[in-house]
């Protein structure tokens, strides 16, 4: 049986373990080299823009409402100034399904691009906490030396300064996320009030800050490798046509060290000089030359590192680049595959449905049900009435006076007690009588349509049942 040439054989043993855990199960700490290059610069600009938007978000308002607020306590959710309530559950469901389909489509086409460019874990880790670490402890070699050095004044001061800054930033992040839950005005009140008035909230905030601090100071890349389910999606969503950060093994193999003036093609060598620059900059500690791996977060650090080496030795850039396996192995350009088209079709249908549901969403959500156990009442003037329980919620940010009116049938709706005036976001309940002429009731149970009005403007229609005599008199 003939054997393949050595440079074609692939060692797949790396897939038996992850790069951040050794054979004894002990954590292998990753010290990535500080990256630089065109992709790193672009990612940094995008990250700073996202961070500015994140921290400014609680203070931005649209029509008097926050840009984004997820108030689970009061069950009030605001997206781009539009208020949503639990009664809008179907909109949330359709939006969630559309998001899942979008993630699937995006992953099928472009792999884990989201993780490397806009994921909060990556943005905070690589562009905030890691940069502080580089500033205080130095680049990767200095960090390794500091970790191995015995404890002394210099090491103690550096570690103390780093971790104090880490916790301080984590506290700011925690308060920012709190602003998205309770709103900026309430956040200012909590901050300016004496701590004794909010002991429970302060303890909760310290707990959240400790969680952020523990994540970015110690857990780090393990969140992407061991916790985040998105990396596992690659196994079922990626195929040979998906664009990922890939090593051009056709051009790069056989690996060999660099010799100035050597004709590498004549010597049977590829363009990879085995400098391991791509490995040194990887924040998850992998070797991209082994192929697509679940640990890869598509951060582009390996592209910049490899391009720098190729440029310095006079070889073409792009040995590590955004590419699909089909492009590398078969020289096939990226095409929108049938699977991508199918996902796109489903996504477009969901988006149309979602936009339609939001556009046709009423200002109120009303339920009108007959009071259980109550029979109809025959009134002295010959009319028949039923008693109903009314519940309605105001989904708007303004006060709404509410009145009810029968549609398509003579009669009236009489509110029990005072007229209903809904405050913004208020859920109110009450009782009403629906009164109709006896001659209009031709069956024991009749379907009625009631219009919900604010002034002269109809907000919505609700249907209910009306119970009366078996037959009108004289039949």
Secondary structure, 3 states (H helix, E strand, C coil): CCCCCCCCCCCCHHHHCCCCECCCCCECCCCCCCCCCHHHHHHHHHHHHHHHHHHHHCCCEECCEECEEEECCCCEEEECCEEEEHHHHHHHHHHHHHHHHHHHHHHHHHCCHHHHHCCHHHHHHHHHHHHHHHHHHCCHHHHHHHHHCCCCHHHHHHHHHHHHHHHHHHHHHHHHHHHHHHCHHHHHHHHHCCHHHHHHHHHHHHHHHHHHHHHHHHHCCHHHHHHCCHHHHHHHHCCCCCCEEEECHHHHCCCCCCCCCCCCCCCCCCCCCCCCHHHHCCCCCCCHHHCCCCCCCCCCHHHHHHHHHHHHHCCCCCCEEEECHHHHHHCCCCCCCHHHHHHHHHHHHHHHHHHHHHHCCCCEEEEEEECCCCCCEECCCCEEEEEEEEEEEECCCCCEEEEEEEECCCCEEEECCCCEEECCCCEEEEEEEEEEEHHHCCCCEEEEEEEEEECCEEEEEEEEEEECCCCCCCC
